[in-house]
Amino acid sequence: MAFGTFHGRHGDTICRFCAGEQNPSYDVRVSALIELCNLTVELPTPAGWIRPVDDVSFTLQTGESLGLVGESGSGKSMLALALMGLLPPGAKVFGEAWLANANGGLRVNLFALTERERIAIRGRDIAMIFQEPMTALNPVMRVGAQIAEAIRAHSANLASAEVDRHVLAALERAAVPDPAMRARQYPHQLSGGLRQRVMIAMALAAGAASITNGHCEPRLLIADEPTTALDVTVQKQILELLARLRRDLGLALLFITHDLGVVAQVADRIAVTYAGRIVEEGPAREVLAHPQHPYTAGLLRASPQLVRRKLEPIPGNVPSLTALPTGCAFEPRCALRRDECTTAMPELRNAGPEHRARCILVDCVSPGAAI
């Protein structure tokens, strides 16, 4: 099935999307910053062990933006928590996550580091904007004090006056108006958009206080649903802020969302996840214009557009991780399923330059055509 032009929530044309054309900062690619190799996360449950992240591999370049897309329960946030070293007690991690050295030395495997070494990297080299800022922020602490904690975690010897200066600098960098006044307020006194900007300031706070060898940390920013529950005007402001920070700081961005209209505006590449696995990945323009996996095509058909048409929801629900099908996890919901889909999980197959999909139909589709 071929798709026409897909319009984003803010009127952007997505199928003609080209990151480099919309923002020159999206073309900043120097070297591989982080490489995930067969990352698997297992969690204990009363029903047995489950895998919210299952055999995930991808590479994120310096200055690049990767959009991680999928329904709730597809493992997006769990992958981010694994990179941050913030998995719940009892979790098991397999695979490797190689982070490039900021000084050009040997890269390190995040999962082989001690907890003390992970703490040194967390917030300094890899920072995360958590979803739901109202619950992520401490309701009984002023926001300035919470940002100061992040700064002191990596710069314990700074004087109080210097910490305060860096707090204001972080708020200014996150485009918070009147940062001195906002730093003295509590989270409930801020609007949703301001709370999200405070979360961005907190993620950048260690970098605001530390510039090492000419490099300003963090190098990788993970944004977990940063525009959820915000109106479209504020969403646009947050997306533009992230684009500016990415350009100014040269950081890589892992953007987690379920909104294709949002991810099309910020991502160079897209990885679509389902039941813990990546089912399709490739350049944003190519994936959105010519989806090669039925799940990606279903998400596009179910997404609101400015062009009036009937939405087509994907039937069924994401399967429980305790009762996954024996073959393709999407097979029970797929209108194009075949007998072979029930026998084994398909491998990621080449669907074009840098474009892969986990579907047996990939070999049956002409290059450049949508499934």
LODO-988861 format. One record per residue (C-alpha): residue number from 1; residue in three letters; x, y, z. Coordinates in nm, 3 decimals, always signed. Example, Ala and Ser with C-alpha at 12.3 -4.5 7.8 and 13.67 -1.06 7.14 Angstrom:
2
[pt 1,'ALA',[+1.230,-0.450,+0.780]]
[pt 2,'SER',[+1.367,-0.106,+0.714]]
//
This chain:
371
[pt 1,'MET',[+0.000,+0.000,+0.000]]
[pt 2,'ALA',[+0.142,+0.337,-0.101]]
[pt 3,'PHE',[+0.104,+0.643,+0.119]]
[pt 4,'GLY',[+0.050,+1.000,+0.011]]
[pt 5,'THR',[+0.203,+1.296,+0.184]]
[pt 6,'PHE',[+0.177,+1.262,+0.562]]
[pt 7,'HIS',[+0.133,+1.588,+0.750]]
[pt 8,'GLY',[+0.265,+1.632,+1.105]]
[pt 9,'ARG',[+0.082,+1.790,+1.395]]
[pt 10,'HIS',[+0.238,+2.129,+1.330]]
[pt 11,'GLY',[+0.176,+2.125,+0.956]]
[pt 12,'ASP',[+0.515,+1.989,+0.852]]
[pt 13,'THR',[+0.522,+1.758,+0.551]]
[pt 14,'ILE',[+0.662,+1.431,+0.677]]
[pt 15,'CYS',[+0.692,+1.207,+0.373]]
[pt 16,'ARG',[+0.909,+1.475,+0.210]]
[pt 17,'PHE',[+1.097,+1.506,+0.539]]
[pt 18,'CYS',[+1.468,+1.564,+0.514]]
[pt 19,'ALA',[+1.641,+1.653,+0.839]]
[pt 20,'GLY',[+1.923,+1.838,+0.668]]
[pt 21,'GLU',[+1.681,+2.056,+0.477]]
[pt 22,'GLN',[+1.484,+2.161,+0.784]]
[pt 23,'ASN',[+1.770,+2.226,+1.021]]
[pt 24,'PRO',[+2.140,+2.235,+0.931]]
[pt 25,'SER',[+2.228,+2.101,+1.277]]
[pt 26,'TYR',[+2.081,+1.763,+1.176]]
[pt 27,'ASP',[+2.371,+1.708,+0.936]]
[pt 28,'VAL',[+2.635,+1.718,+1.209]]
[pt 29,'ARG',[+2.782,+1.367,+1.199]]
[pt 30,'VAL',[+3.138,+1.303,+1.297]]
[pt 31,'SER',[+3.190,+0.961,+1.457]]
[pt 32,'ALA',[+3.000,+0.684,+1.630]]
[pt 33,'LEU',[+2.918,+0.802,+1.980]]
[pt 34,'ILE',[+2.741,+0.494,+2.110]]
[pt 35,'GLU',[+2.694,+0.146,+1.967]]
[pt 36,'LEU',[+2.446,-0.105,+2.106]]
[pt 37,'CYS',[+2.516,-0.471,+2.031]]
[pt 38,'ASN',[+2.243,-0.730,+2.100]]
[pt 39,'LEU',[+2.112,-0.548,+2.409]]
[pt 40,'THR',[+1.868,-0.764,+2.606]]
[pt 41,'VAL',[+1.704,-0.675,+2.937]]
[pt 42,'GLU',[+1.530,-0.939,+3.148]]
[pt 43,'LEU',[+1.301,-0.863,+3.442]]
[pt 44,'PRO',[+1.158,-1.102,+3.702]]
[pt 45,'THR',[+0.779,-1.115,+3.735]]
[pt 46,'PRO',[+0.538,-1.348,+3.920]]
[pt 47,'ALA',[+0.469,-1.512,+3.581]]
[pt 48,'GLY',[+0.839,-1.562,+3.509]]
[pt 49,'TRP',[+1.117,-1.371,+3.336]]
[pt 50,'ILE',[+1.022,-1.127,+3.061]]
[pt 51,'ARG',[+1.228,-0.939,+2.802]]
[pt 52,'PRO',[+1.110,-0.579,+2.762]]
[pt 53,'VAL',[+1.422,-0.520,+2.548]]
[pt 54,'ASP',[+1.516,-0.812,+2.323]]
[pt 55,'ASP',[+1.829,-0.826,+2.107]]
[pt 56,'VAL',[+1.841,-0.456,+2.016]]
[pt 57,'SER',[+2.132,-0.319,+1.815]]
[pt 58,'PHE',[+2.191,+0.026,+1.669]]
[pt 59,'THR',[+2.458,+0.294,+1.632]]
[pt 60,'LEU',[+2.415,+0.661,+1.715]]
[pt 61,'GLN',[+2.659,+0.907,+1.565]]
[pt 62,'THR',[+2.788,+1.225,+1.726]]
[pt 63,'GLY',[+2.539,+1.503,+1.651]]
[pt 64,'GLU',[+2.278,+1.261,+1.517]]
[pt 65,'SER',[+1.916,+1.224,+1.627]]
[pt 66,'LEU',[+1.748,+0.883,+1.647]]
[pt 67,'GLY',[+1.373,+0.860,+1.703]]
[pt 68,'LEU',[+1.260,+0.551,+1.896]]
[pt 69,'VAL',[+0.892,+0.497,+1.814]]
[pt 70,'GLY',[+0.635,+0.248,+1.940]]
[pt 71,'GLU',[+0.325,+0.190,+2.148]]
[pt 72,'SER',[+0.330,+0.182,+2.526]]
[pt 73,'GLY',[+0.491,-0.140,+2.644]]
[pt 74,'SER',[+0.723,-0.177,+2.346]]
[pt 75,'GLY',[+1.038,-0.137,+2.559]]
[pt 76,'LYS',[+1.143,+0.218,+2.466]]
[pt 77,'SER',[+1.179,+0.357,+2.818]]
[pt 78,'MET',[+1.336,+0.036,+2.949]]
[pt 79,'LEU',[+1.607,+0.065,+2.684]]
[pt 80,'ALA',[+1.677,+0.422,+2.797]]
[pt 81,'LEU',[+1.695,+0.316,+3.163]]
[pt 82,'ALA',[+1.941,+0.040,+3.069]]
[pt 83,'LEU',[+2.170,+0.296,+2.905]]
[pt 84,'MET',[+2.146,+0.516,+3.213]]
[pt 85,'GLY',[+2.210,+0.227,+3.451]]
[pt 86,'LEU',[+1.878,+0.284,+3.627]]
[pt 87,'LEU',[+1.708,-0.053,+3.582]]
[pt 88,'PRO',[+1.492,-0.186,+3.867]]
[pt 89,'PRO',[+1.644,-0.431,+4.119]]
[pt 90,'GLY',[+1.675,-0.785,+3.991]]
[pt 91,'ALA',[+1.707,-0.686,+3.625]]
[pt 92,'LYS',[+1.957,-0.872,+3.407]]
[pt 93,'VAL',[+2.137,-0.706,+3.117]]
[pt 94,'PHE',[+2.303,-0.888,+2.828]]
[pt 95,'GLY',[+2.488,-0.748,+2.531]]
[pt 96,'GLU',[+2.712,-0.446,+2.500]]
[pt 97,'ALA',[+2.680,-0.067,+2.485]]
[pt 98,'TRP',[+3.003,+0.095,+2.365]]
[pt 99,'LEU',[+3.047,+0.465,+2.444]]
[pt 100,'ALA',[+3.319,+0.661,+2.264]]
[pt 101,'ASN',[+3.579,+0.831,+2.479]]
[pt 102,'ALA',[+3.543,+1.210,+2.486]]
[pt 103,'ASN',[+3.922,+1.248,+2.460]]
[pt 104,'GLY',[+3.962,+1.016,+2.163]]
[pt 105,'GLY',[+4.084,+0.719,+2.368]]
[pt 106,'LEU',[+3.946,+0.367,+2.383]]
[pt 107,'ARG',[+3.568,+0.338,+2.403]]
[pt 108,'VAL',[+3.408,+0.175,+2.707]]
[pt 109,'ASN',[+3.134,-0.084,+2.750]]
[pt 110,'LEU',[+2.875,+0.076,+2.980]]
[pt 111,'PHE',[+2.758,-0.262,+3.109]]
[pt 112,'ALA',[+3.107,-0.362,+3.216]]
[pt 113,'LEU',[+3.160,-0.056,+3.438]]
[pt 114,'THR',[+3.134,-0.053,+3.816]]
[pt 115,'GLU',[+2.851,+0.141,+3.979]]
[pt 116,'ARG',[+3.091,+0.420,+4.076]]
[pt 117,'GLU',[+3.208,+0.450,+3.716]]
[pt 118,'ARG',[+2.848,+0.453,+3.590]]
[pt 119,'ILE',[+2.762,+0.734,+3.833]]
[pt 120,'ALA',[+3.052,+0.938,+3.693]]
[pt 121,'ILE',[+2.913,+0.898,+3.339]]
[pt 122,'ARG',[+2.546,+0.941,+3.427]]
[pt 123,'GLY',[+2.452,+1.305,+3.391]]
[pt 124,'ARG',[+2.796,+1.406,+3.266]]
[pt 125,'ASP',[+2.830,+1.209,+2.941]]
[pt 126,'ILE',[+2.477,+1.067,+2.914]]
[pt 127,'ALA',[+2.180,+1.265,+3.042]]
[pt 128,'MET',[+1.810,+1.189,+3.036]]
[pt 129,'ILE',[+1.494,+1.400,+3.027]]
[pt 130,'PHE',[+1.238,+1.185,+3.207]]
[pt 131,'GLN',[+0.874,+1.177,+3.105]]
[pt 132,'GLU',[+0.607,+1.333,+3.326]]
[pt 133,'PRO',[+0.807,+1.619,+3.486]]
[pt 134,'MET',[+0.544,+1.667,+3.757]]
[pt 135,'THR',[+0.626,+1.321,+3.894]]
[pt 136,'ALA',[+0.999,+1.329,+3.808]]
[pt 137,'LEU',[+1.056,+1.652,+4.004]]
[pt 138,'ASN',[+1.056,+1.652,+4.383]]
[pt 139,'PRO',[+0.740,+1.843,+4.485]]
[pt 140,'VAL',[+0.887,+1.969,+4.816]]
[pt 141,'MET',[+1.215,+2.106,+4.677]]
[pt 142,'ARG',[+1.264,+2.429,+4.487]]
[pt 143,'VAL',[+1.360,+2.361,+4.129]]
[pt 144,'GLY',[+1.689,+2.548,+4.170]]
[pt 145,'ALA',[+1.790,+2.317,+4.455]]
[pt 146,'GLN',[+1.714,+2.013,+4.242]]
[pt 147,'ILE',[+1.931,+2.140,+3.957]]
[pt 148,'ALA',[+2.205,+2.221,+4.209]]
[pt 149,'GLU',[+2.205,+1.855,+4.318]]
[pt 150,'ALA',[+2.285,+1.747,+3.963]]
[pt 151,'ILE',[+2.572,+1.995,+3.948]]
[pt 152,'ARG',[+2.721,+1.894,+4.284]]
[pt 153,'ALA',[+2.709,+1.526,+4.183]]
[pt 154,'HIS',[+2.991,+1.595,+3.936]]
[pt 155,'SER',[+3.145,+1.912,+4.081]]
[pt 156,'ALA',[+3.143,+1.858,+4.455]]
[pt 157,'ASN',[+3.413,+2.118,+4.521]]
[pt 158,'LEU',[+3.227,+2.412,+4.374]]
[pt 159,'ALA',[+3.144,+2.697,+4.610]]
[pt 160,'SER',[+2.775,+2.771,+4.673]]
[pt 161,'ALA',[+2.790,+3.095,+4.478]]
[pt 162,'GLU',[+2.942,+2.914,+4.181]]
[pt 163,'VAL',[+2.675,+2.642,+4.197]]
[pt 164,'ASP',[+2.403,+2.909,+4.198]]
[pt 165,'ARG',[+2.559,+3.070,+3.894]]
[pt 166,'HIS',[+2.560,+2.739,+3.707]]
[pt 167,'VAL',[+2.197,+2.676,+3.807]]
[pt 168,'LEU',[+2.094,+3.004,+3.647]]
[pt 169,'ALA',[+2.311,+2.928,+3.342]]
[pt 170,'ALA',[+2.137,+2.591,+3.297]]
[pt 171,'LEU',[+1.794,+2.753,+3.323]]
[pt 172,'GLU',[+1.893,+3.021,+3.073]]
[pt 173,'ARG',[+2.020,+2.756,+2.835]]
[pt 174,'ALA',[+1.683,+2.583,+2.859]]
[pt 175,'ALA',[+1.512,+2.915,+2.770]]
[pt 176,'VAL',[+1.342,+2.954,+3.109]]
[pt 177,'PRO',[+1.227,+3.317,+3.146]]
[pt 178,'ASP',[+1.338,+3.502,+3.460]]
[pt 179,'PRO',[+1.559,+3.210,+3.579]]
[pt 180,'ALA',[+1.640,+3.369,+3.917]]
[pt 181,'MET',[+1.272,+3.378,+4.014]]
[pt 182,'ARG',[+1.194,+3.034,+3.868]]
[pt 183,'ALA',[+1.484,+2.877,+4.060]]
[pt 184,'ARG',[+1.313,+2.977,+4.385]]
[pt 185,'GLN',[+0.978,+2.823,+4.290]]
[pt 186,'TYR',[+0.838,+2.476,+4.351]]
[pt 187,'PRO',[+0.729,+2.246,+4.064]]
[pt 188,'HIS',[+0.357,+2.302,+4.127]]
[pt 189,'GLN',[+0.407,+2.675,+4.071]]
[pt 190,'LEU',[+0.527,+2.620,+3.714]]
[pt 191,'SER',[+0.330,+2.549,+3.400]]
[pt 192,'GLY',[+0.373,+2.218,+3.217]]
[pt 193,'GLY',[+0.601,+2.377,+2.959]]
[pt 194,'LEU',[+0.821,+2.537,+3.224]]
[pt 195,'ARG',[+0.846,+2.213,+3.419]]
[pt 196,'GLN',[+0.967,+2.040,+3.103]]
[pt 197,'ARG',[+1.225,+2.314,+3.050]]
[pt 198,'VAL',[+1.343,+2.263,+3.409]]
[pt 199,'MET',[+1.388,+1.892,+3.331]]
[pt 200,'ILE',[+1.597,+1.988,+3.027]]
[pt 201,'ALA',[+1.802,+2.229,+3.241]]
[pt 202,'MET',[+1.862,+1.955,+3.496]]
[pt 203,'ALA',[+1.977,+1.715,+3.223]]
[pt 204,'LEU',[+2.226,+1.975,+3.100]]
[pt 205,'ALA',[+2.330,+2.096,+3.444]]
[pt 206,'ALA',[+2.647,+1.887,+3.474]]
[pt 207,'GLY',[+2.762,+2.022,+3.139]]
[pt 208,'ALA',[+2.683,+2.376,+3.245]]
[pt 209,'ALA',[+2.920,+2.331,+3.537]]
[pt 210,'SER',[+3.195,+2.140,+3.362]]
[pt 211,'ILE',[+3.378,+2.192,+3.033]]
[pt 212,'THR',[+3.657,+1.942,+2.992]]
[pt 213,'ASN',[+3.918,+1.957,+2.716]]
[pt 214,'GLY',[+3.703,+2.196,+2.518]]
[pt 215,'HIS',[+3.405,+1.960,+2.525]]
[pt 216,'CYS',[+3.077,+2.046,+2.691]]
[pt 217,'GLU',[+2.886,+1.752,+2.835]]
[pt 218,'PRO',[+2.651,+1.571,+2.802]]
[pt 219,'ARG',[+2.737,+1.408,+2.472]]
[pt 220,'LEU',[+2.419,+1.198,+2.455]]
[pt 221,'LEU',[+2.080,+1.333,+2.555]]
[pt 222,'ILE',[+1.792,+1.086,+2.599]]
[pt 223,'ALA',[+1.452,+1.252,+2.577]]
[pt 224,'ASP',[+1.176,+1.019,+2.699]]
[pt 225,'GLU',[+0.838,+1.148,+2.574]]
[pt 226,'PRO',[+0.938,+1.513,+2.640]]
[pt 227,'THR',[+0.627,+1.657,+2.472]]
[pt 228,'THR',[+0.362,+1.433,+2.628]]
[pt 229,'ALA',[+0.064,+1.620,+2.782]]
[pt 230,'LEU',[+0.177,+1.952,+2.635]]
[pt 231,'ASP',[-0.036,+2.154,+2.395]]
[pt 232,'VAL',[+0.090,+2.177,+2.037]]
[pt 233,'THR',[+0.224,+2.531,+2.076]]
[pt 234,'VAL',[+0.440,+2.436,+2.375]]
[pt 235,'GLN',[+0.538,+2.111,+2.201]]
[pt 236,'LYS',[+0.674,+2.312,+1.911]]
[pt 237,'GLN',[+0.874,+2.531,+2.149]]
[pt 238,'ILE',[+1.027,+2.228,+2.324]]
[pt 239,'LEU',[+1.118,+2.066,+1.992]]
[pt 240,'GLU',[+1.282,+2.386,+1.871]]
[pt 241,'LEU',[+1.471,+2.413,+2.200]]
[pt 242,'LEU',[+1.604,+2.057,+2.165]]
[pt 243,'ALA',[+1.709,+2.129,+1.805]]
[pt 244,'ARG',[+1.895,+2.444,+1.915]]
[pt 245,'LEU',[+2.069,+2.265,+2.202]]
[pt 246,'ARG',[+2.170,+1.986,+1.970]]
[pt 247,'ARG',[+2.318,+2.237,+1.726]]
[pt 248,'ASP',[+2.493,+2.448,+1.990]]
[pt 249,'LEU',[+2.631,+2.161,+2.199]]
[pt 250,'GLY',[+2.687,+1.908,+1.920]]
[pt 251,'LEU',[+2.517,+1.639,+2.126]]
[pt 252,'ALA',[+2.348,+1.324,+2.001]]
[pt 253,'LEU',[+1.977,+1.286,+2.071]]
[pt 254,'LEU',[+1.782,+0.967,+2.142]]
[pt 255,'PHE',[+1.421,+1.083,+2.116]]
[pt 256,'ILE',[+1.156,+0.844,+2.253]]
[pt 257,'THR',[+0.796,+0.898,+2.149]]
[pt 258,'HIS',[+0.479,+0.736,+2.020]]
[pt 259,'ASP',[+0.393,+1.038,+1.803]]
[pt 260,'LEU',[+0.510,+1.007,+1.442]]
[pt 261,'GLY',[+0.422,+1.371,+1.378]]
[pt 262,'VAL',[+0.670,+1.474,+1.647]]
[pt 263,'VAL',[+0.951,+1.233,+1.566]]
[pt 264,'ALA',[+0.946,+1.338,+1.200]]
[pt 265,'GLN',[+1.048,+1.690,+1.304]]
[pt 266,'VAL',[+1.349,+1.595,+1.515]]
[pt 267,'ALA',[+1.493,+1.264,+1.391]]
[pt 268,'ASP',[+1.752,+1.186,+1.127]]
[pt 269,'ARG',[+1.675,+0.816,+1.162]]
[pt 270,'ILE',[+1.381,+0.623,+1.303]]
[pt 271,'ALA',[+1.375,+0.287,+1.484]]
[pt 272,'VAL',[+1.026,+0.140,+1.528]]
[pt 273,'THR',[+0.995,-0.096,+1.825]]
[pt 274,'TYR',[+0.737,-0.364,+1.898]]
[pt 275,'ALA',[+0.730,-0.610,+2.188]]
[pt 276,'GLY',[+1.090,-0.531,+2.283]]
[pt 277,'ARG',[+1.242,-0.562,+1.934]]
[pt 278,'ILE',[+1.326,-0.318,+1.658]]
[pt 279,'VAL',[+1.098,-0.409,+1.367]]
[pt 280,'GLU',[+1.207,-0.135,+1.128]]
[pt 281,'GLU',[+1.485,+0.119,+1.112]]
[pt 282,'GLY',[+1.621,+0.360,+0.857]]
[pt 283,'PRO',[+1.637,+0.724,+0.748]]
[pt 284,'ALA',[+1.333,+0.916,+0.873]]
[pt 285,'ARG',[+1.223,+1.027,+0.529]]
[pt 286,'GLU',[+1.250,+0.675,+0.386]]
[pt 287,'VAL',[+1.073,+0.498,+0.673]]
[pt 288,'LEU',[+0.782,+0.743,+0.677]]
[pt 289,'ALA',[+0.742,+0.759,+0.300]]
[pt 290,'HIS',[+0.797,+0.388,+0.228]]
[pt 291,'PRO',[+0.728,+0.179,+0.542]]
[pt 292,'GLN',[+0.840,-0.181,+0.499]]
[pt 293,'HIS',[+0.685,-0.336,+0.811]]
[pt 294,'PRO',[+0.306,-0.372,+0.852]]
[pt 295,'TYR',[+0.329,-0.227,+1.203]]
[pt 296,'THR',[+0.495,+0.093,+1.081]]
[pt 297,'ALA',[+0.236,+0.121,+0.805]]
[pt 298,'GLY',[-0.037,+0.071,+1.066]]
[pt 299,'LEU',[+0.102,+0.347,+1.286]]
[pt 300,'LEU',[+0.099,+0.586,+0.990]]
[pt 301,'ARG',[-0.260,+0.500,+0.901]]
[pt 302,'ALA',[-0.363,+0.555,+1.264]]
[pt 303,'SER',[-0.188,+0.893,+1.296]]
[pt 304,'PRO',[-0.391,+1.218,+1.275]]
[pt 305,'GLN',[-0.318,+1.438,+0.975]]
[pt 306,'LEU',[-0.417,+1.781,+0.859]]
[pt 307,'VAL',[-0.569,+1.619,+0.550]]
[pt 308,'ARG',[-0.916,+1.497,+0.646]]
[pt 309,'ARG',[-0.948,+1.120,+0.623]]
[pt 310,'LYS',[-1.070,+0.830,+0.830]]
[pt 311,'LEU',[-0.823,+0.698,+1.085]]
[pt 312,'GLU',[-0.754,+0.325,+1.070]]
[pt 313,'PRO',[-0.660,+0.192,+1.414]]
[pt 314,'ILE',[-0.445,-0.118,+1.442]]
[pt 315,'PRO',[-0.671,-0.402,+1.566]]
[pt 316,'GLY',[-0.588,-0.581,+1.891]]
[pt 317,'ASN',[-0.329,-0.493,+2.152]]
[pt 318,'VAL',[+0.042,-0.530,+2.208]]
[pt 319,'PRO',[+0.092,-0.889,+2.329]]
[pt 320,'SER',[+0.187,-0.957,+2.688]]
[pt 321,'LEU',[+0.560,-1.018,+2.727]]
[pt 322,'THR',[+0.472,-1.330,+2.926]]
[pt 323,'ALA',[+0.281,-1.481,+2.632]]
[pt 324,'LEU',[+0.451,-1.377,+2.310]]
[pt 325,'PRO',[+0.363,-1.561,+1.987]]
[pt 326,'THR',[+0.615,-1.820,+1.873]]
[pt 327,'GLY',[+0.686,-1.638,+1.546]]
[pt 328,'CYS',[+0.649,-1.272,+1.459]]
[pt 329,'ALA',[+0.512,-1.081,+1.760]]
[pt 330,'PHE',[+0.293,-0.868,+1.533]]
[pt 331,'GLU',[+0.141,-1.166,+1.349]]
[pt 332,'PRO',[-0.190,-1.180,+1.548]]
[pt 333,'ARG',[-0.264,-0.816,+1.452]]
[pt 334,'CYS',[-0.127,-0.821,+1.098]]
[pt 335,'ALA',[-0.361,-0.809,+0.799]]
[pt 336,'LEU',[-0.081,-0.942,+0.576]]
[pt 337,'ARG',[+0.014,-1.243,+0.789]]
[pt 338,'ARG',[+0.116,-1.571,+0.628]]
[pt 339,'ASP',[+0.168,-1.921,+0.759]]
[pt 340,'GLU',[+0.545,-1.862,+0.777]]
[pt 341,'CYS',[+0.489,-1.576,+1.023]]
[pt 342,'THR',[+0.394,-1.821,+1.298]]
[pt 343,'THR',[+0.703,-2.041,+1.275]]
[pt 344,'ALA',[+0.997,-1.813,+1.362]]
[pt 345,'MET',[+1.086,-1.454,+1.436]]
[pt 346,'PRO',[+1.205,-1.290,+1.110]]
[pt 347,'GLU',[+1.547,-1.131,+1.099]]
[pt 348,'LEU',[+1.598,-0.767,+1.001]]
[pt 349,'ARG',[+1.615,-0.765,+0.622]]
[pt 350,'ASN',[+1.759,-0.501,+0.393]]
[pt 351,'ALA',[+1.484,-0.292,+0.234]]
[pt 352,'GLY',[+1.708,-0.024,+0.086]]
[pt 353,'PRO',[+2.015,+0.186,+0.166]]
[pt 354,'GLU',[+2.041,+0.189,+0.550]]
[pt 355,'HIS',[+1.678,+0.071,+0.566]]
[pt 356,'ARG',[+1.587,-0.261,+0.729]]
[pt 357,'ALA',[+1.264,-0.427,+0.841]]
[pt 358,'ARG',[+1.184,-0.742,+1.038]]
[pt 359,'CYS',[+0.926,-0.888,+0.798]]
[pt 360,'ILE',[+0.921,-1.176,+0.549]]
[pt 361,'LEU',[+0.738,-0.951,+0.302]]
[pt 362,'VAL',[+1.040,-0.725,+0.257]]
[pt 363,'ASP',[+1.175,-0.949,-0.020]]
[pt 364,'CYS',[+0.835,-0.928,-0.195]]
[pt 365,'VAL',[+0.822,-0.548,-0.213]]
[pt 366,'SER',[+0.990,-0.350,-0.490]]
[pt 367,'PRO',[+1.269,-0.117,-0.370]]
[pt 368,'GLY',[+1.131,+0.225,-0.278]]
[pt 369,'ALA',[+0.772,+0.099,-0.251]]
[pt 370,'ALA',[+0.563,+0.091,+0.064]]
[pt 371,'ILE',[+0.432,-0.235,+0.201]]
//
